[in-house]
């Protein structure tokens, strides 16, 4: 075995599996987290929900040689905030109506705002800007969830409204990159979060809520994959 071959094998061990294997691992983990989050107990969902983001964390480590430290730190920060936010949203999902559920939702929104700001900063560094023509349709969609909040939970409107602004900005920035995966990731995150309040306040029977929660989780995990993978590809700022 030559010295270069030994070095290449060592690097392969350190860097882990290739992109297709990572993609398959993420797909399996996200599918398991989606199903258990929609139809299982809190304890089971608590085990499966962090796994997809752990896979993304491993991808960030693999990208350490391709990305500037600032960009790497921003993507890692977005995933870290999301992991904490997932825990809080798990409490919201499996808690009965009342102050505790509202507190979990508000805290989750606050933490996820950190994730959206991290993503936005990473997108800004890629040359994206929040153009009005991209912001307007996203803000219009968020108006529906604001109406639901105003009717059912007006006390939550200031916190969730502020979070909605960070989400709309991130989604608009993702679209402005011109990269299809990032644009789809921004829309998927918007679709997921729009469904949370509708699931809670507009759906009454168990079956429809289960389907809605499956949609919330599936679009959320798709968004995280598309955003992280897109941002881990090096590009020259425009």
Protein Blocks (a to p, Z undefined) as FASTA:
>chain_A
ZZklmmmmmmmmmnopafklmmmmmmmmmmmmmmmmmmmcfklmmmmmmmmmmmmmmmmm
mmmmmpcfklmmmmmmmmmmmmmmmmmmmmmmmpccdjklmmmmmmmmmmmmmmmmmmmm
mmmmnopacdfklmmmmmmmmmmmmmmmmmmmmmlmmmmmmmmmmmmmmmmmmmmnopak
lmmmmmmmmmmmmmmmmmmmmpmbfklmmmmmmmmmmmmmmmmmmmmmmmmpccddZZ
